[in-house]
Amino acid sequence: MDHDLIIIGGGAGGLSAARAARWQGADVALISDGPLGGDCTFTGCVPSKTLIAAAKDGLSFGDAMTRVAEAVERVAATETPEVLRSKGVTVIEGRARLATHDTVVVGERRVTAPRLVIAAGSSPQIPQVPGIETVETLTNEDIFSLSDAPVSLGIIGGGPVGCELAQAFAGFGVEVTLFEAQERLLTAEEPAASEVVARVLRSAGVDVRLPTAIERVEPAGQREGNGRSVTLVSVDGTHQVERLLVAVGRVPNSADMALEEIGVKMDARGFIEANDRLETSVRGVFAVGDVTGKLPFTHAADEMGRLAVGNALGKGVRGRFRTRWVPWTTFTTPEVARVGMTESEAAARGGRVAELPLDEMDRAITDGATQGFIKLIAGPRPVTRNAFGGKVLGATIVAPRAGEMIHEAALAMRAGLFTGRLAQTVHAYPTWSYGIQKTAGQFFGEIEGRRARAARA
């Protein structure tokens, strides 16, 4: 065998897997057909969060895009082939195709190893809307290459990407219309979180249309600006925008790899089926990150990469990938962060809920940022039941710093702490995290007129 391990894909999951393999002293080859760092570095987390911050800082669109380019360049410089080779990783550039369970073909080259990790990632999904192929669409892969802000921007999709970019572009003075076919935005989150985000987007000038499915797309001739114009036809009328952003989800990069030929099972959409130890239906072949369809987050892929390598090599970080322990954040203002169950999911488990609206929280009042809430969900333990508050089942936080605050609940879940530990831990006042302690206290008694209640479906 040429190597101990072959990794296919150079995004977050692949890079994490490569580093983990080297920590264990393994001879590892990483194969990538794109720049290392993948979607997150070049077209996802790094540019989007930079653009959001630049809009908040009041930069012009041109200056914002300059900052985006600089941020991408700085982060990418830590993930180059030269950097990985200096750490002992064999980097092979090209498209990988599996010949057998232990042989990968790249061009004319054949590379072998007893264990494989597939971290091929995903790509933007283009919706099956009549006429969409007749217009120029933007996705996260090219919107950060714009040199000038459009006069108007239509966005199809009210998930995290659509909501984040709607708010950011509105901050640059762009006329933004956001179309979501479902009844609410951010359908994976608590309904109350969706309501807050819809409200703040509308207050920022975004025309939020719910539920509005696009029935047809067509060119609309010339208009002022860069000369490109798109007509969107929906049940509530016709809408013209200069540019169109599609943000309706992701599809796995699993095609043309000959996975089915060697027996790797995939679901109907092409996501690779992997168990909680991240092994596929073929022994010795593992899959991590977006290509599995488990959780489409950089930090989830990073965790999966470490676990897959540990399980594959039989040493290092090993175990099962638990989606319920992984938090995530939508970086609107306010942010929406969640870990574990929602209230409706916890209702069948005998869950209890404690809530704190931000307009009852001192730090939110001092900052003038009172739109949002903290919601903690707890449930009974097998033996002690609800003693000491039971265990944390989940949390949703909508607040300016929700993405930082959520990790306290995530740690409590991962460590199996009693909910009471969140209430007992002294928090500095008046921090945003002080709201966690105040909310957790409701599981033990009335706190300023509020106490925990039974979860509702």
N, C-alpha and C positions, 0 to 999 in steps of 0.2 A: 504494500500500500504506500501511496505517495505521502499521505498525511494521516494524522489521528482523527481529524475532523474537517469537513468542508462546510462552509457557510455560504448560502446563496442569497445575496442581497446585502446592500451596504447602507441601509437606513438605520434607524434607532435599534431595532431588534438585532440586526446583523452585527452592528458595531458592539453592542453589549455582549453578544455571544462571543465575538472574537476576543474581546478583553477578558471575559471570564475564562475562556479556554487557555489563554496565555498565562493567566494567574495560576492555573493548575498545571502549567508546564507542558501543555499539549502542543503538538505541531499542527497548526491550523492554516487553512487556505480560505480566503474570502473572495468570492466571485461577484462582481457587480457590473451591470451594464449602464450605470449612470454614476454621477458624482457621489462620493461617499458623504453620508449625512442624510441623503434622501429627501423625502418630502418635507420633513419638519424643518430642516435647515434652509432649504432653498425656496419652498413654495407653501410652507405651512406655519408652524409655530413662530419661528424667528421673524420672518417678514410681517406676519399679521400682527403680532404683539408690538412690534416696532412701529407699525403704521398707526395702531390704536393709541400708543403713547404719544406719537407725534401729533395726532389730531387733538389730544387732550392738551398738549403743550402750546397749541395755537400756531404751529408751523404752517407755512404755505405747502401746497401739494408737492411742488417741486423739491422743496427742502426736505419734506417728509420722505419722498422717494430716495433722496440722496442718503438720508439716515438709514433707510431700509437696506440699501445696497451696502453701506458700510457695515451694518450689523451682520448681514449675511456673510460678507467677506471675512469678518473677524471670527465668527463662529466656525465657518468652513475651514479656516486655516488650521484648526485643531484636529481635523478629521481627514486629512489628505492621505493618499496612498503612501507618501513618503513617511508620514507620521506613523502609520500602522506598520510599515516595513521596519522602521527603526525599533519597534517593539516586538519584532520577530514574527509578524503576520505575513504570510505570502498573499499578496494582492494580485488577482487576475482580473483584467478588464475585458468584459464581453458578456454576451447572453448565454446563460447556462441552460443545458438540456440534459435531463436524466436518462442515461442509457440503461442503468441497472440501479439497484438499491445502494450500491457503493461506487458507482462510476458516473462522473459528470463530464459532459462534452461541452467544450467552449471553442467554437470555430473548428479547427482541425486538431485541437488538443484534447486529450483525455486525462482526467484527474481522478484519482481514487482515494477513498478513505472508508473505514468501517462504519462511520457515523456521519449523517448529514443533517444540517439544520436549514430549513427553507424559511427565508425572511424576505420574500419578494415584494411585500408591500401592497399598495392599492393605488388606484387612479380615480379621478373624478368621474362620476356617473353622469351621462347625458340622458335626460328624460326622453321618453318616446312621445314627443309632442309633434303633431303634424306641422311640417314646415320649418322645424328648428334647424335642419341641415341647410336651409337657404340663407341663413343669416350668420354673421360672425358672433360667436359666443365667447365669453370669458369664463374661465374657471380659476381656482386658486393657483393653477400652474402658470397663468400668464397675466393675471390682474396686477401683480406687483411689478410688471414690466412697463406699465403705463407711464408715459412721460408727462401727460397733461390730464387734469381731472376732467371727466366728461361733464357736460351740462346736466345730464340726467342719467340715472342708472336704474335699470329694472333688475330685481333679484328674484329668482325662482328658488324658493326653499327657505323655510323659517327655522332651520336648525341652528347650531352654534355658529357655523361659518357665515350663514346668511345674516344672522342677527348682529354678530360682531362687525362685519364689514358694512352693514347698513348704517350702523351708528357712526363708524369711523368716517365713511364717505360723507354722511350728512354733516359731520363736523368740518369738512372742507367746503361746505356750501353747495354740495351736489344735491340735486333734487332726486331723492331716492324713493322708489316704490317697491315694497316687499310683498311678494305673493306667496301664500302658504295654503295648500289644499286642505289641510286639517283644520279643526275647529280652533286650535291654539298654536302658538309658537312653542318651540322647545318641548315637544311632546313626551320626551323621556323624563321630564322633570315634574315636580309637584305643580298642579294647576295654579296655585297661588304664585309660584315663581314665574310662570308664563304670563300671568296678568301684570306683574310688575314690569317685566321686560317690554311687553306690548305698550304699556303706559309710558315708559321712559323713551321708547323709540318714537312714539307719536309726539311726545313733548319736544323731541329733538328735530321734529319736522319730517320724519319718515312717514310715508303713506302706507300704513300696514293694512293689508287686505286679507281678511279671514272670514270664512274659508273661501279661498278663491283659487280654483284650478285653472291653469292656462289651457285653453282648448286648441289654439292655433297660433303659430308665429309666422310672420312674413316680413319681407323688406318693406320699408315705407318711403323710399326715395331719399332725396337730399334734404338736409336741414343744416342750420348754423352749427358750428363746432367743427368736428373733423369730417363731416360729410356722411357719416354713417348713421342710419336710423332704423329702428326695429319697431314693428307693431305687434302688440300682444293682445290676443282676443280671449276674453274670459266671459263667464256668464253675466257679469255685471258691466260689460262694456268693452270698449277698445282703448288701449293705452299705448302711447308712443314714447319711446325712450331712445336716447342716443346710443347707449351701450347696454348689453344684457349679460348679467352674471348668473351662472347656473351653480347652485349649491344644494343639490338634492341627495347627496350621499356618495359612497365610494363603491368601486367594484374591485375585486382582487386581481392582482397581476399573476394569475396562475395559468394563463393560456400559453401554448407553444413551449411548455416545459416537459412534455411527455409524461406527466404525472400519472394519468390514468393507465398508461401503457405498463407501468411498473406496479400498479395496484394501489396507488394512493387515492383514497376516497375523497370526493368533494361533494358539497351539497349542490342544490339546483342552481345557485348563483355563482358557483365556482370557488367558494371559500373552502379551504382545506379543512377536513375534519380531523381534529386532534383531541386527545383525551386531556384530563386535567394535569397530566404529567407532560403534556405537549408532544406526545408521540403520535404519529399518524397510524393508519392501518398497516403500514409496512414497518416491520421491526427495524429499529435503527435509524429511521427517518423521522425527524422532528420538524415541527412548524411553529413559528412565532409571529407575533405582530398582526398587522392588518389583514394579512393573507388568510388568517384563521377565522376572521369575523367575530372574535371574542370581544375585544374592546378596542376601538379605533383611536388609541391614545399613545403618544410617544412614550410616556412613563410606563404604560402597560407593556408595550413592546420591549422596553428596557428590562423590566422585571422578567418577562417571558424568556428573553435571551439568556439571562443568567441561569434560570431554572432549567431550561432545556439542555444547556451545556452540562450542568451538574448531573442531571438525570442521564444524559447520554454517556458521559465519561465515568459516572459512578463516584464522583468526588466533587468537592466544592459545594456551592449552594444547591441543595436538592429539595424536592418536595412537589406539592401540588400548586397549581396556579389558581388562586381564589379571586374571582372577579368581585366578590362582595367586599373585599378589603381595599379595592382600588378607588381612590377618589378622582373626581374630575371637575373642571371649572370651565364655564363659558365666560369669556372676558369682556362682557358688556360692562356698562356702568349703570347700576351696580353689577358686580360679578354674581354669577350663580354657581354655587359649588355644592356637590353632593357626594356622599359615600353611602353604600349599603342600600337599604330598603326605603321606599317611599311610604307614606302613611297608609295608602290603600293596600300595598303589599303586606304591611305588617298587621293589618286588621285580622287576618285569618290566623295569625300567630299569637293572638292575645296581646298585641303590642299596646304600649301607652305612649302618649305624645305630650311633649312640653313645648310651648311656643313663646317667643318673645318678639313682638313687633318692634322695629327699629325706632319708631317714634316714642317708645317707652324706655329707650336705652340712652344713657347719658352721653356716651361718646358720639353716637349718631346725632344727638341734639346739638352738641358743641360744634360738630362739623357741618351741620345743616344738611345732612344726608340721611333722611329718615324713611326713604322708600326701601322696604325690604323687611326681612324677618330672619329669625333663627328658629329652626325646628329640630328637636332631638327626639329620636324614637328609641324606646327601650322595650325589652321583652323579658319574659321569665326564663330563668336558668332551669336546667333539668331537676335539680334537687332543692336549691334554695329559693326557687321561684322568683318573686319580686323583692326579696330581701335585699337591702342595700341598693335599691333601685334597679335590680336585675342587671341585664347586660345591654350594651348599646347595639341596636340593630341597624341604625342608619342616622343620617343627618342631612338636612338641606339648609344652606345658608345663602341668603340674598343680601349682600352688603358690599360696600366698596372694597373691602379686603377679605371677601369670602374665601378666595382661593388660598389664602394663608391660614385662615381660621379653621378650615375643614380638617386640617391634618391632626388636630387634637382628637377629634372624634374618630378619625381613621386609626390613630395609634391606640385608642381605647379598644377598638374592635379587634385590631391585630393582636394586642396583648391580652385580650379576654378580661379586661378590667370591669369591675363593678361600675355601674353608672354613677354611683355615689362618689367615686374618686374624682370625677369632673367637678362635682359640687364642693368636695373637700379641698381641692387644690387652690391655694391662694393665688389669685390673679391680680396683676397690677391694675390700679384704677387711675385714670379712666381709659383703658385700652379697649380695642374692639373685641379682643378675646375675653374680656371680663363678662361679656354677654353670654359666653358658654357656661361659665360658673353660675350666673344668675338663672339661666334657663334650666340647667341641671338641677338646681335647688328645688324646682317645682315637683320633682318626683318624691320629695320628702315632706312637703307642706306648702302652704300658700305663700307665695312671694309677690308682694305688692299687688294683691288681688288676683293672682294667677296660680293655678296648680295643674298638674298633669291630668290628662283625661284619657279615656279609651280611644284607640285608633279607629278611624271610620273608613269604611271601604269606599 
